[in-house]
């Protein structure tokens, strides 16, 4: 994705009811399940970085938590706004 496409994507998702869900997708490469599993304790705005420790999905209306594909946590830097 080039910078023009990224800007357009971020402009479009800014109107979504959950824009904060999509911003990290564009700047960090985190997977949907990793972002669904984030807690405020995983977010370090001073660093700025997030720690992904697992995944979350919804199956038949129920939240199901699991490990990441490799079973390890990872720290991901947050891009400046």
Backbone as CSV, one residue per row, in Angstrom:
resi,resn,N_x,N_y,N_z,CA_x,CA_y,CA_z,C_x,C_y,C_z
1,UNK,0.859,-1.163,0.000,0.000,0.000,0.000,0.910,1.233,0.000
2,UNK,0.697,2.122,-0.952,1.504,3.339,-0.975,0.884,4.400,-0.071
3,UNK,1.564,5.518,0.103,1.106,6.532,1.061,-0.243,7.142,0.673
4,UNK,-0.520,7.264,-0.622,-1.822,7.806,-1.048,-2.954,6.854,-0.656
5,UNK,-2.731,5.557,-0.851,-3.748,4.570,-0.472,-3.936,4.543,1.047
6,UNK,-2.834,4.653,1.774,-2.914,4.660,3.233,-3.710,5.863,3.721
7,UNK,-3.441,7.030,3.167,-4.210,8.234,3.551,-5.689,8.051,3.266
8,UNK,-6.014,7.509,2.095,-7.419,7.291,1.745,-8.067,6.301,2.717
9,UNK,-7.368,5.212,3.028,-7.875,4.229,3.982,-8.148,4.882,5.335
10,UNK,-7.184,5.646,5.845,-7.352,6.287,7.153,-8.468,7.325,7.129
11,UNK,-8.622,8.048,6.014,-9.737,8.989,5.888,-11.076,8.258,5.942
12,UNK,-11.166,7.140,5.234,-12.418,6.373,5.211,-12.752,5.793,6.581
13,UNK,-11.772,5.222,7.268,-12.068,4.600,8.559,-12.287,5.630,9.656
14,UNK,-11.878,6.870,9.437,-12.113,7.902,10.453,-13.608,8.125,10.672
15,UNK,-14.421,7.760,9.682,-15.869,7.909,9.786,-16.541,6.654,10.356
16,UNK,-15.778,5.589,10.533,-16.308,4.342,11.094,-16.565,4.537,12.589
17,UNK,-17.457,3.758,13.163,-17.759,3.916,14.590,-16.599,3.475,15.481
18,UNK,-15.652,2.713,14.945,-14.488,2.258,15.710,-13.179,2.563,14.963
19,UNK,-12.888,3.825,14.707,-11.688,4.130,13.925,-10.397,3.673,14.602
20,UNK,-10.375,3.647,15.932,-9.162,3.234,16.653,-8.824,1.763,16.417
21,UNK,-9.779,0.985,15.958,-9.518,-0.420,15.655,-8.702,-0.555,14.370
22,UNK,-8.931,0.354,13.424,-8.303,0.244,12.113,-6.939,0.926,12.031
23,UNK,-6.720,1.983,12.782,-5.438,2.700,12.728,-4.244,1.778,12.996
24,UNK,-4.267,0.968,14.067,-3.126,0.065,14.283,-2.948,-0.962,13.165
25,UNK,-4.022,-1.321,12.508,-3.908,-2.272,11.397,-3.037,-1.677,10.297
26,UNK,-3.207,-0.404,10.054,-2.464,0.263,8.987,-1.014,0.527,9.369
27,UNK,-0.763,0.779,10.636,0.579,1.208,11.025,1.428,0.138,11.710
28,UNK,0.824,-0.962,12.161,1.596,-1.948,12.916,1.623,-3.334,12.295
29,UNK,0.667,-3.641,11.456,0.603,-4.985,10.897,0.016,-6.010,11.849
30,UNK,-0.598,-5.547,12.942,-1.220,-6.486,13.867,-2.447,-7.114,13.217
31,UNK,-2.731,-8.326,13.606,-3.882,-9.046,13.079,-5.145,-8.636,13.833
32,UNK,-6.276,-8.837,13.200,-7.573,-8.481,13.785,-7.744,-9.098,15.169
33,UNK,-7.469,-10.379,15.302,-7.619,-11.073,16.582,-6.704,-10.524,17.658
34,UNK,-5.499,-10.082,17.261,-4.581,-9.470,18.221,-5.134,-8.144,18.727
35,UNK,-5.704,-7.349,17.823,-6.268,-6.046,18.230,-7.502,-6.245,19.103
36,UNK,-8.304,-7.258,18.808,-9.481,-7.534,19.639,-9.085,-7.961,21.052
37,UNK,-7.907,-8.511,21.205,-7.442,-9.018,22.486,-6.719,-7.956,23.327
38,UNK,-6.469,-6.780,22.766,-5.715,-5.747,23.489,-6.469,-5.238,24.716
39,UNK,-5.714,-5.034,25.776,-6.215,-4.389,26.989,-5.420,-3.107,27.179
40,UNK,-5.946,-2.180,27.972,-5.201,-0.936,28.205,-3.839,-1.229,28.814
41,UNK,-3.725,-2.294,29.584,-2.434,-2.662,30.185,-1.400,-3.029,29.115
42,UNK,-1.857,-3.370,27.913,-0.957,-3.743,26.813,-0.454,-2.528,26.036
43,UNK,-1.005,-1.367,26.329,-0.699,-0.155,25.569,0.220,0.747,26.390
44,UNK,1.352,1.133,25.802,2.276,2.068,26.434,2.392,3.284,25.526
45,UNK,1.643,4.328,25.845,1.626,5.519,25.004,2.905,6.335,25.146
46,UNK,3.646,6.148,26.234,4.905,6.867,26.410,5.995,6.286,25.512
47,UNK,5.971,4.976,25.261,7.039,4.313,24.515,7.135,4.710,23.033
48,UNK,6.189,4.890,22.223,4.829,4.325,22.171,4.853,2.928,21.537
49,UNK,4.202,1.986,22.230,4.168,0.614,21.733,3.009,-0.153,22.361
50,UNK,2.696,-1.268,21.745,1.698,-2.182,22.296,2.322,-3.569,22.399
51,UNK,1.823,-4.350,23.335,2.264,-5.744,23.482,1.066,-6.628,23.156
52,UNK,1.232,-7.483,22.160,0.180,-8.440,21.841,0.514,-9.744,22.551
53,UNK,-0.451,-10.268,23.284,-0.211,-11.467,24.092,-1.095,-12.635,23.703
54,UNK,-2.042,-12.400,22.823,-2.949,-13.465,22.433,-3.907,-12.972,21.362
55,UNK,-4.918,-13.756,21.102,-5.927,-13.406,20.109,-7.323,-13.594,20.687
56,UNK,-8.259,-12.934,20.070,-9.664,-13.075,20.449,-10.489,-13.168,19.172
57,UNK,-11.468,-14.019,19.197,-12.431,-14.103,18.106,-13.811,-14.307,18.728
58,UNK,-14.826,-14.204,17.918,-16.191,-14.453,18.386,-16.756,-15.612,17.578
59,UNK,-17.149,-16.651,18.274,-17.716,-17.838,17.632,-19.093,-18.073,18.224
60,UNK,-20.094,-18.081,17.361,-21.483,-18.274,17.764,-21.866,-17.322,18.889
61,UNK,-21.424,-16.069,18.750,-21.783,-15.032,19.711,-20.998,-15.045,21.005
62,UNK,-20.006,-15.924,21.117,-19.218,-16.004,22.349,-17.768,-15.642,22.076
63,UNK,-17.195,-14.869,22.997,-15.790,-14.462,22.905,-14.896,-15.667,23.221
64,UNK,-13.950,-15.933,22.324,-13.015,-17.041,22.504,-11.603,-16.473,22.425
65,UNK,-10.837,-16.667,23.498,-9.467,-16.168,23.544,-8.505,-17.313,23.274
66,UNK,-7.388,-16.976,22.631,-6.378,-17.987,22.340,-5.000,-17.368,22.309
67,UNK,-4.038,-18.159,21.933,-2.670,-17.671,21.823,-2.422,-17.170,20.409
68,UNK,-1.326,-16.469,20.236,-0.936,-16.057,18.897,-0.502,-17.289,18.118
69,UNK,-0.353,-17.128,16.821,0.014,-18.251,15.962,1.287,-18.952,16.449
70,UNK,2.280,-18.172,16.836,3.529,-18.744,17.313,3.549,-19.026,18.805
71,UNK,2.463,-18.645,19.494,2.378,-18.863,20.930,3.185,-17.889,21.772
72,UNK,3.697,-16.843,21.152,4.532,-15.870,21.865,3.909,-14.475,21.816
73,UNK,4.222,-13.687,22.827,3.805,-12.290,22.764,4.819,-11.521,21.922
74,UNK,4.450,-10.332,21.492,5.393,-9.483,20.767,5.093,-8.046,21.067
75,UNK,6.111,-7.226,20.944,5.969,-5.793,21.156,6.005,-5.130,19.788
76,UNK,5.037,-4.240,19.556,4.914,-3.574,18.264,4.959,-2.069,18.495
77,UNK,5.831,-1.387,17.781,5.914,0.077,17.885,4.701,0.714,17.220
78,UNK,4.231,1.804,17.816,3.133,2.563,17.256,3.708,3.716,16.443
79,UNK,3.182,3.900,15.261,3.620,5.003,14.413,3.060,6.305,14.946
80,UNK,3.786,7.397,14.801,3.225,8.680,15.245,1.991,9.038,14.438
81,UNK,1.066,9.763,15.057,-0.193,10.147,14.386,0.068,11.108,13.264
